[in-house]
Amino acid sequence: MKVLIDADDRFTVVTGKAPAVGRHYVLEEAQSATSEQGRAFHALAQEFFRTGLHSYDVDNFEAFRNLLKRDLGAGFESYLYAYVDDEGLVQQRKVDKYFDVPAEIRKSPRVASMVYGKLKSWAEYTKKERTETIDRLISAMNQAGVNTAKFGEILAGMGAE
């Protein structure tokens, strides 16, 4: 349900059924990311993982979900890289963009052991980022040939058949 609250603390139901008298509800601002989006993303990701129709070489859901967030989601929010300082000690530095990592480290054959991307947490995604990620996930699932009853149920629940 979506409601509009006016200046006199009255509300108007914009979409969905009116709230029932005597029940408690949790309100979320319609402009911000919603728990409904979170449930949809995780249900879709779990179904995609369960089908095995994806191309990721992973054996657990957490690793799979992180790859989805990396490839279909907002990606990395920052990067940590290791370097050797003038005294020969290994140090680490945090940067916001991959291209802020010094070129000699980015081009090193050992870059994978020197640079670590920190994935943006799903809790920090904006509503737009969540919507775009879910849309890309549905597209990837369709392209991979996911056609299970559960996938259909999730899409129907989202009103996205």
C-alpha positions in Angstrom: 0.0 0.0 0.0 1.1 3.5 -0.7 -0.3 6.4 1.4 0.0 10.2 1.3 0.0 12.0 4.7 -1.3 15.6 4.6 -0.5 18.5 6.9 -3.4 17.6 9.2 -2.0 14.1 9.8 -4.7 12.6 7.7 -3.8 10.0 5.1 -5.1 9.0 1.7 -4.5 5.6 0.3 -2.8 6.1 -3.1 -2.4 2.4 -4.1 -3.4 -0.9 -2.5 -5.9 -1.7 0.2 -6.6 0.7 3.1 -4.8 -0.2 6.4 -6.9 -2.2 8.9 -8.0 -0.5 12.1 -6.1 -1.9 15.1 -3.1 -3.3 13.2 0.4 -1.9 13.3 2.2 -0.9 10.1 5.8 0.1 9.3 5.9 3.1 6.9 8.8 3.6 4.5 9.2 6.7 2.4 8.3 5.8 -1.2 11.3 7.7 -2.5 13.8 5.6 -0.5 14.8 2.0 -1.0 12.3 -0.5 0.4 12.4 -3.7 2.3 10.1 -5.1 -0.5 12.9 -4.5 -3.0 15.3 -6.3 -0.7 13.0 -9.3 -0.5 12.6 -9.3 -4.2 16.3 -9.1 -5.0 17.2 -11.9 -2.5 14.3 -14.2 -3.7 15.4 -13.7 -7.3 19.1 -14.3 -6.5 18.3 -17.4 -4.5 16.2 -18.9 -7.3 18.9 -18.0 -9.9 21.5 -19.7 -7.7 19.3 -22.8 -7.1 18.7 -23.3 -10.8 22.4 -23.4 -11.6 21.7 -21.7 -14.9 24.2 -18.9 -14.1 27.8 -18.9 -15.3 29.5 -18.2 -12.0 31.8 -20.8 -10.6 30.7 -20.6 -6.9 29.4 -23.1 -4.4 27.6 -20.9 -1.9 24.9 -18.3 -2.1 26.8 -15.5 -0.3 29.6 -15.6 -2.9 27.0 -15.7 -5.7 25.1 -12.8 -4.3 28.3 -10.8 -4.0 29.1 -11.5 -7.7 25.6 -10.3 -8.7 26.1 -7.1 -6.7 29.5 -6.6 -8.4 28.4 -7.3 -11.9 24.7 -6.3 -12.0 24.6 -3.9 -9.0 26.3 -0.8 -7.8 29.7 -2.6 -7.6 32.4 -1.4 -5.4 32.1 1.6 -3.1 35.9 1.9 -2.5 39.2 0.1 -3.0 42.0 -0.8 -0.7 45.5 -1.4 -2.2 48.8 -2.5 -0.8 52.1 -0.9 -1.5 55.6 -1.0 -0.1 56.6 2.3 1.4 60.1 3.9 1.3 61.1 1.9 4.4 60.2 -1.4 2.9 57.0 -1.8 5.0 53.8 -3.0 3.4 51.1 -0.3 3.8 47.5 0.0 2.6 45.6 2.9 1.3 41.9 3.4 0.6 40.6 5.2 -2.5 37.1 5.7 -3.9 37.8 4.9 -7.6 39.8 2.1 -9.1 41.6 4.5 -11.3 42.9 6.3 -8.2 45.0 3.2 -7.5 48.5 3.9 -8.8 49.0 2.7 -12.4 52.0 0.6 -11.5 49.8 -1.4 -9.1 46.8 -1.6 -11.5 49.1 -3.0 -14.3 51.0 -5.4 -12.1 50.5 -9.1 -12.8 50.0 -9.4 -9.1 47.1 -6.9 -9.0 44.6 -9.4 -7.6 46.7 -9.8 -4.5 47.3 -6.1 -4.2 43.9 -4.5 -4.7 40.7 -5.3 -2.8 37.3 -3.8 -3.8 34.8 -3.2 -1.1 31.3 -4.0 -2.4 28.6 -1.5 -1.6 26.2 -3.0 0.9 22.7 -3.7 -0.2 21.5 -1.7 2.8 23.2 1.4 1.3 21.7 1.1 -2.2 19.3 3.8 -3.2 15.9 3.0 -4.5 17.0 3.7 -8.0 20.1 1.4 -7.6 17.9 -1.3 -6.3 15.4 -1.0 -9.1 18.1 -1.1 -11.7 19.9 -4.0 -10.1 16.6 -6.0 -9.9 15.8 -5.2 -13.5 19.3 -6.4 -14.6 18.9 -9.5 -12.5 15.6 -10.4 -14.1 17.1 -9.8 -17.6 20.1 -12.0 -16.8 17.8 -14.7 -15.5 15.6 -14.5 -18.6 18.7 -14.7 -20.9 20.0 -17.7 -18.9 16.7 -19.5 -19.5 15.3 -19.5 -16.0 11.7 -20.5 -16.4 10.7 -22.1 -13.1 7.4 -21.8 -11.3 9.1 -20.0 -8.4 10.6 -17.4 -10.8 7.1 -16.9 -12.2 5.7 -16.5 -8.6 8.3 -13.9 -7.7 7.6 -11.9 -10.9 3.9 -12.1 -10.3 4.3 -10.9 -6.8 6.3 -8.0 -8.1 3.6 -7.3 -10.7 6.3 -7.8 -13.3 5.1 -10.7 -15.3 
